[in-house]
Amino acid sequence: MTDIPAQRLQNQRIAHSDFKTPEAVVSWLGAIQAQDYASAEWSVGARLPGAAQAIVEQAIADQKIIRTWMLRGTLHMVAAADVHWMLALVAPKMLAGNARRYKELELDEPTLMLSNKLLEAHLENGESAERHDLFAMLEEKGIVTKGQRGIHLLQRAAFDGLLSRGITRGGSDVYVALKPPGAQKMTREESLAELAQRYFVSHGPATLQDFAWWTGLSMGDARTGFAAIQSRLNEIKIDGAAYWTAADGAAPDESTYLLPGFDEYVLGYKDRGIVLDPQYANLICPGGNGVFYPTIVHHGQIVGTWKRAVKKGRVTITPTPFVAGAMGDFDVAAQKFAAFVAMDRD
């Protein structure tokens, strides 16, 4: 039987990575789930040999990596060169889905456009601002931000390609202006094909349903993108389901990896059963509440969760295996994370 977990570890570059920069990691994956800032940094670091958290953060500060609302309307990191064509592809569906919520919040189009104009002016010339500062500015101009209005105003400006989230400062997100797109543009069909190519090369073996779920696009759009690149992919049939990949295969991977919460190894697929025994699904996302815990991966399978605690400049990494003795060489994997955050382990 084809070792799909081993192929995914290889294709996602969790195993055998030769990337040199954080932005190269993000570009390869297409997009990295990023609603949790520290987790997203480690998603990059886990795929970048010898990476340091400071290097990843600098790439975000330099806008080589952009953190913004993207696939499925959730926060992702994407490479700067990709942000505008991806937004052009996915934002219209997200905005159409938001129409009812805008109406509930009494955010009509003139108010949204005025907010865009004010936010753009406030962040011009390389200025940055924390969320509460932007809300205060909008309030001063007569635009109410209470409740969910404020975050929807910021999200709308992001979908319109005007701003993005930068680094976090003291636990608060910093917003910056998004640089205008370059001259190169792609047709919608070309963008669908490019997104499909990025996904199946970096996330395969995966199904068409996985791709549609990951992007948040309609199944029709997913099929269009997939059809354009299908001839470049290899098909693997398992229990009647078709999985697609650009790779020829991978040897079984016996290594142990510590992955962050929300990592693409979990969130990159609609069906996670190949790498996670369904009986443990509630242990990595309790109650299905949308919060995904950091995971321990061994032999390609998710075999537990882990957490970190920092005290006096030292980090403690505590595993919670699903089954005793199933974690492999946990200490080696834990040391890699400690080196990333530049701390000694307790």
C-alpha positions as CSV (number, residue, x, y, z in Angstrom):
1,M,0.0,0.0,0.0
2,T,1.2,3.5,-0.9
3,D,2.6,5.3,2.2
4,I,0.6,8.5,1.9
5,P,1.7,10.0,5.2
6,A,5.4,9.6,4.2
7,Q,4.7,11.3,0.9
8,R,2.9,14.2,2.6
9,L,5.8,14.7,5.0
10,Q,8.1,14.8,2.1
11,N,6.0,17.0,-0.2
12,Q,5.2,19.4,2.6
13,R,8.9,19.6,3.3
14,I,8.5,18.6,6.9
15,A,11.0,15.9,6.0
16,H,14.0,16.5,3.7
17,S,13.7,20.2,3.3
18,D,16.4,22.3,1.6
19,F,14.7,25.7,1.7
20,K,16.9,28.7,2.4
21,T,14.4,31.4,3.3
22,P,11.1,31.6,5.1
23,E,9.3,33.1,2.1
24,A,10.4,30.1,0.0
25,V,8.6,27.8,2.4
26,V,5.4,29.8,2.2
27,S,5.6,30.1,-1.6
28,W,6.0,26.3,-1.9
29,L,3.0,25.5,0.3
30,G,0.9,28.2,-1.4
31,A,-0.6,29.4,1.9
32,I,-0.1,28.5,5.6
33,Q,-2.9,28.7,8.1
34,A,-2.1,31.6,10.4
35,Q,-4.8,32.7,12.8
36,D,-2.4,31.8,15.6
37,Y,0.8,33.9,15.0
38,A,3.3,31.8,17.0
39,S,2.0,28.6,15.5
40,A,2.3,30.0,12.0
41,E,5.9,31.0,12.6
42,W,6.7,27.4,13.7
43,S,4.9,26.0,10.7
44,V,7.5,27.9,8.6
45,G,10.4,27.0,11.0
46,A,9.6,23.3,11.0
47,R,10.2,23.3,7.3
48,L,13.3,25.5,7.2
49,P,16.6,23.8,8.3
50,G,18.4,25.7,11.0
51,A,15.6,28.3,11.2
52,A,15.3,30.8,14.0
53,Q,12.1,32.5,15.0
54,A,13.7,35.9,14.6
55,I,14.4,35.2,10.9
56,V,10.8,34.2,10.2
57,E,9.5,37.3,12.0
58,Q,11.9,39.5,10.0
59,A,10.5,38.1,6.8
60,I,7.0,39.1,8.0
61,A,8.2,42.6,9.1
62,D,9.9,43.1,5.6
63,Q,6.6,42.0,3.9
64,K,8.3,39.1,2.2
65,I,5.6,37.1,3.9
66,I,2.1,38.5,4.1
67,R,-0.4,37.5,6.8
68,T,-3.9,38.3,5.8
69,W,-7.4,36.9,5.4
70,M,-7.3,34.5,2.5
71,L,-8.5,30.9,1.9
72,R,-11.9,30.1,3.5
73,G,-11.9,33.7,4.8
74,T,-9.4,32.8,7.5
75,L,-6.0,34.2,8.2
76,H,-3.1,32.7,6.2
77,M,0.5,33.5,5.4
78,V,1.3,33.8,1.7
79,A,4.3,35.0,-0.2
80,A,4.3,38.6,-1.2
81,A,4.5,37.7,-4.9
82,D,1.3,35.7,-4.5
83,V,-1.0,37.8,-2.4
84,H,-2.7,39.9,-5.0
85,W,-3.6,37.1,-7.5
86,M,-4.8,34.9,-4.7
87,L,-7.0,37.7,-3.3
88,A,-8.4,38.3,-6.8
89,L,-9.3,34.6,-6.9
90,V,-10.8,34.0,-3.5
91,A,-12.0,37.4,-2.2
92,P,-15.2,37.7,-4.4
93,K,-16.7,34.5,-2.9
94,M,-15.7,35.6,0.6
95,L,-17.3,39.0,0.1
96,A,-20.5,37.5,-1.3
97,G,-20.7,35.3,1.7
98,N,-20.2,38.3,4.0
99,A,-23.1,40.3,2.5
100,R,-25.7,39.1,5.0
101,R,-23.3,39.8,7.9
102,Y,-22.6,43.3,6.6
103,K,-26.3,44.0,6.6
104,E,-26.7,42.7,10.1
105,L,-23.9,45.0,11.3
106,E,-25.4,47.9,9.3
107,L,-22.3,48.2,7.2
108,D,-23.4,49.5,3.8
109,E,-21.1,49.9,0.8
110,P,-20.6,53.7,1.3
111,T,-19.5,53.0,4.9
112,L,-17.2,50.2,3.8
113,M,-15.6,52.3,1.1
114,L,-15.2,55.3,3.4
115,S,-13.5,53.0,6.0
116,N,-11.2,51.7,3.2
117,K,-10.2,55.2,2.3
118,L,-9.5,56.3,5.9
119,L,-7.5,53.1,6.7
120,E,-5.4,53.5,3.5
121,A,-4.6,57.1,4.3
122,H,-3.7,56.3,7.9
123,L,-1.2,53.6,6.9
124,E,0.4,55.4,3.9
125,N,4.1,56.1,3.7
126,G,5.0,52.8,5.5
127,E,3.1,53.7,8.8
128,S,1.9,50.8,10.9
129,A,-0.8,50.8,13.6
130,E,-2.3,48.4,16.2
131,R,-5.9,47.4,15.9
132,H,-7.1,49.6,18.8
133,D,-5.4,52.6,17.1
134,L,-7.2,52.0,13.8
135,F,-10.5,51.6,15.6
136,A,-10.0,54.8,17.5
137,M,-9.2,56.6,14.2
138,L,-12.4,55.3,12.6
139,E,-14.5,56.3,15.6
140,E,-13.1,59.8,15.4
141,K,-14.2,60.0,11.8
142,G,-17.7,58.9,12.8
143,I,-17.5,55.2,11.9
144,V,-18.7,52.9,14.8
145,T,-16.4,49.9,15.4
146,K,-18.1,48.4,18.4
147,G,-19.1,44.7,18.4
148,Q,-18.0,42.9,15.2
149,R,-18.1,46.0,13.0
150,G,-14.4,47.0,13.5
151,I,-12.9,43.6,12.6
152,H,-15.2,43.3,9.6
153,L,-14.0,46.8,8.4
154,L,-10.4,45.7,8.7
155,Q,-11.1,42.4,6.9
156,R,-12.9,44.2,4.1
157,A,-9.9,46.4,3.6
158,A,-7.7,43.3,3.5
159,F,-9.9,41.6,1.0
160,D,-9.7,44.7,-1.1
161,G,-5.9,44.5,-1.1
162,L,-5.3,47.6,1.0
163,L,-3.8,46.3,4.3
164,S,-2.5,43.2,6.0
165,R,-1.4,42.1,9.5
166,G,2.3,42.5,10.2
167,I,4.2,41.2,13.2
168,T,2.6,41.0,16.6
169,R,3.7,43.5,19.2
170,G,3.1,42.7,22.9
171,G,0.4,40.3,21.9
172,S,-1.3,42.8,19.6
173,D,-1.5,42.6,15.9
174,V,0.1,45.4,13.9
175,Y,-1.5,46.4,10.6
176,V,0.4,47.7,7.6
177,A,-0.4,48.9,4.1
178,L,-0.2,46.2,1.5
179,K,2.1,47.1,-1.4
180,P,0.3,47.5,-4.8
181,P,0.5,44.6,-7.2
182,G,3.1,44.5,-9.9
183,A,2.3,44.6,-13.6
184,Q,2.0,40.9,-14.1
185,K,-1.5,39.6,-14.0
186,M,-3.1,36.2,-14.5
187,T,-6.5,35.3,-15.9
188,R,-8.9,33.5,-13.5
189,E,-8.3,30.2,-15.3
190,E,-4.5,30.7,-14.9
191,S,-4.9,31.5,-11.2
192,L,-7.0,28.4,-10.6
193,A,-4.4,26.3,-12.3
194,E,-1.5,27.8,-10.4
195,L,-3.3,27.3,-7.1
196,A,-4.1,23.7,-7.9
197,Q,-0.4,23.2,-9.0
198,R,0.9,24.6,-5.7
199,Y,-1.5,22.5,-3.6
200,F,-1.1,19.1,-5.2
201,V,2.7,19.4,-5.5
202,S,3.1,20.5,-1.9
203,H,0.2,18.7,-0.2
204,G,-0.3,15.6,-2.2
205,P,-1.3,12.9,-2.2
206,A,-4.7,14.6,-1.8
207,T,-8.1,14.4,-3.3
208,L,-10.1,16.9,-5.3
209,Q,-12.4,17.3,-2.3
210,D,-9.4,18.1,-0.1
211,F,-8.3,20.8,-2.6
212,A,-11.8,22.4,-2.8
213,W,-12.0,22.4,1.0
214,W,-8.6,23.9,1.4
215,T,-9.2,26.8,-1.0
216,G,-12.8,27.5,0.0
217,L,-13.6,27.7,-3.7
218,S,-16.7,26.2,-5.3
219,M,-16.3,22.6,-6.5
220,G,-16.7,23.9,-10.0
221,D,-13.7,26.2,-9.7
222,A,-11.7,23.5,-8.0
223,R,-12.4,21.1,-10.9
224,T,-11.4,23.8,-13.4
225,G,-8.0,24.3,-11.7
226,F,-7.5,20.6,-11.2
227,A,-8.3,19.7,-14.8
228,A,-5.7,22.2,-16.0
229,I,-2.9,20.3,-14.2
230,Q,-4.2,16.7,-14.0
231,S,-1.9,15.4,-16.7
232,R,1.1,16.4,-14.6
233,L,0.0,14.4,-11.6
234,N,0.1,10.7,-10.6
235,E,-3.1,9.0,-9.4
236,I,-3.2,6.7,-6.4
237,K,-6.4,4.7,-5.7
238,I,-7.2,3.7,-2.2
239,D,-10.6,2.2,-1.3
240,G,-12.1,3.7,-4.4
241,A,-10.9,7.2,-3.7
242,A,-8.5,9.0,-6.0
243,Y,-5.5,10.7,-4.5
244,W,-3.2,12.9,-6.6
245,T,0.4,13.9,-6.3
246,A,3.3,15.1,-8.4
247,A,5.8,12.8,-6.5
248,D,6.7,9.3,-7.4
249,G,6.7,8.0,-3.8
250,A,8.5,8.1,-0.5
251,A,10.1,5.6,1.8
252,P,8.4,5.1,5.2
253,D,9.4,7.9,7.6
254,E,10.2,6.8,11.1
255,S,11.1,10.2,12.4
256,T,9.3,12.2,15.1
257,Y,8.1,15.7,14.4
258,L,6.6,18.4,16.7
259,L,4.1,20.4,14.6
260,P,2.2,23.5,15.8
261,G,-1.5,23.9,16.1
262,F,-3.3,24.6,12.8
263,D,-0.4,23.2,10.8
264,E,-1.0,22.3,7.1
265,Y,-0.3,18.7,7.9
266,V,-3.6,18.7,9.6
267,L,-5.5,21.7,8.2
268,G,-4.5,21.1,4.6
269,Y,-7.1,18.3,4.1
270,K,-10.8,17.9,4.4
271,D,-10.3,14.2,5.4
272,R,-7.6,13.7,8.0
273,G,-8.2,10.1,8.6
274,I,-5.1,8.9,6.8
275,V,-2.8,10.6,9.4
276,L,-5.1,10.7,12.4
277,D,-7.1,7.9,13.9
278,P,-10.7,9.3,14.1
279,Q,-10.9,8.2,17.8
280,Y,-8.3,10.8,18.7
281,A,-9.7,13.7,16.6
282,N,-11.4,15.2,19.7
283,L,-8.0,15.3,21.4
284,I,-6.4,17.6,18.9
285,C,-9.5,19.8,18.4
286,P,-11.7,19.4,21.6
287,G,-15.4,19.5,20.9
288,G,-14.7,20.5,17.3
289,N,-14.4,24.1,18.5
290,G,-12.0,25.1,15.7
291,V,-8.9,25.3,18.0
292,F,-6.3,22.8,16.9
293,Y,-3.6,21.8,19.4
294,P,0.1,21.2,18.5
295,T,0.7,17.7,17.4
296,I,3.3,15.0,17.7
297,V,3.8,13.0,14.4
298,H,5.6,9.7,14.3
299,H,5.7,7.3,11.4
300,G,3.6,9.9,9.6
301,Q,0.8,9.4,12.2
302,I,-0.5,12.0,14.7
303,V,0.3,10.2,18.0
304,G,-0.2,12.9,20.6
305,T,-0.2,16.6,21.5
306,W,2.3,18.8,23.1
307,K,2.5,22.2,24.8
308,R,5.2,24.6,25.7
309,A,5.7,26.8,28.8
310,V,8.3,29.5,29.0
311,K,9.8,30.6,32.4
312,K,12.9,32.7,32.9
313,G,14.1,32.3,29.3
314,R,13.8,28.5,29.3
315,V,11.2,26.4,27.6
316,T,9.5,23.3,28.9
317,I,8.0,21.0,26.3
318,T,5.4,18.6,27.6
319,P,4.1,15.7,25.5
320,T,0.7,14.1,25.9
321,P,0.8,10.9,23.8
322,F,-2.4,9.1,22.9
323,V,-0.8,5.7,23.6
324,A,2.2,5.2,25.9
325,G,5.5,4.7,24.0
326,A,4.2,5.8,20.6
327,M,6.2,9.0,20.3
328,G,9.5,7.8,18.9
329,D,12.5,10.1,19.5
330,F,10.6,12.9,21.1
331,D,13.6,14.6,22.6
332,V,15.3,15.2,19.2
333,A,12.1,16.8,17.9
334,A,11.7,18.9,21.0
335,Q,15.2,20.1,20.8
336,K,14.6,21.4,17.2
337,F,11.8,23.5,18.5
338,A,13.8,24.8,21.4
339,A,16.6,25.8,19.0
340,F,14.0,27.6,16.8
341,V,12.8,29.8,19.8
342,A,16.5,30.2,20.9
343,M,15.8,28.8,24.4
344,D,17.3,26.1,26.6
345,R,15.0,23.3,27.6
346,D,14.0,22.3,31.1
